Amino acid sequence: MINTQTKIKLEKEDILRLYTEGYRSSQEYTIGMEYERLPISSSSYNAVDYSLGITEFLRQFAKEENWDYITDDYNIIGLKQNHDTITLEPGCQIELSIKPEKTIFELQEKINSLNKKMNKILDSLNITLIEYGVSPLSTHKNINILPKKRYQIMAKYLWGILSDVMMRETAGIQGTFDFKNEEDAIRKFKLANKLSPFMTAMFANSPIRGGVETGYKTFRGLSWLNTDNDRCGFACNLDRDFSLESYIDAVIKSPVIFLNKGNTTINVNGKINFEQFMKHGFENYEATIDDYKLQANLYFPDVRMRNFIEIRNHDCVSMPFAILAIYKGILYNDDAMKETEELFKEYSNNDFIELRYNVPKNALQAHLRNYEVSDIAKDILYIAEKSLISMSTGEEKFLEPIKEYTLNNLCPADIILRNWNGLWNKDIQKLIKYLKNLSQLST
């Protein structure tokens, strides 16, 4: 019997459901976190290679804590237990992805517990995880790409003079936040984009790279400015009307890097964008919803829309929960959102784009028109703190470490540079010791 069933093309309506299924009431709001850190040798301070310590760490942790392997072509590339994962970024940066929770306290408890278990094994392997935005000594030329098909293809495809730095050398903190409907999603998305350059500045923490001062306070931030502008930056024009469909349009107009079909990876190499794939197919393949999910995961704006909002633009720091606290204070309180929108109302999309390009070098000393970023950052902190206090959860305590910096017009990089050119006398060992001490103090 001939099968006369026709294939149904993937439509935007199918894709839109991926986002609308995330709607939650404010009582159901949670906070999620992705927490990347750099594994370095405790003795040489060089990046630790996949085959020279990282796989052994994953094996031992899985065995001792009863976590399952995540594999790619028989290579162990991560671990999972329930909704939590330990995965590897392209240069073997170790990322914890934690199931979203109602409070930051719950995330902190889970992170601290995992850190204790991980550090016991890492110490035995002479590996230190540092909370810093860029590899302090090794550069991409001597950091091998993880043996994962996706990363091998991306490394060859992504363009931009610092794309290799971004992939192999950098580590960041990401936060995720919920929305109740499309209007709320777009409002939070735009506001998060406007906040993002200020947050990059406040938490700038990567001025030393390859053992030398770079001239930038966040070299990680600089690397993202110089990586594949087809899929990085702002995903919307902050001056224009925007919708979930607008976001989908931005994703589908970006070039397709590759497709996964069963056990086969098809290297598309940017020959078509996803919109063309939806309309015309590629070779003998039709676009599916899983293809779109992959395409959306290979789209890297500073703020990414999922069935939640993912904010991605912060250097790894020893005070990751301060990042979450600022966003929670603002995005989960209507009055705080109004105050922040009022703070930004006179600035245009071009102002924020220009600021995004100035922040990596100058951080809090960058300017938004006639104002120094440090002055506006203090207002952001004030709004967030007032909001968190009104929630009566005690989470304003997580702002204390960043207040100590921002209220003195400093970011973490400023302290590092002051010491680097002073007491440390440009000694990388002293930088590593400082970062390790900060990490111990934060737990």
PyMOL commands that set and color helices and strands:
alter all, ss='L'
color gray80, all
select helices_A, chain A and resi 12-20+26-28+50-52+54-65+104-124+140-142+149-157+163-169+182-202+219-225+244-252+274-280+289-297+320-331+334-344+349-365+373-391+395-406+412-420+428-442
alter helices_A, ss='H'
color red, helices_A
select strands_A, chain A and resi 31-41+68-72+75-81+84-88+94-101+127-130+172-177+208-209+212-213+232-233+258-261+264-267+300-301+303-305+309-315+367-368+371-372
alter strands_A, ss='S'
color yellow, strands_A
deselect
rebuild
show_as cartoon
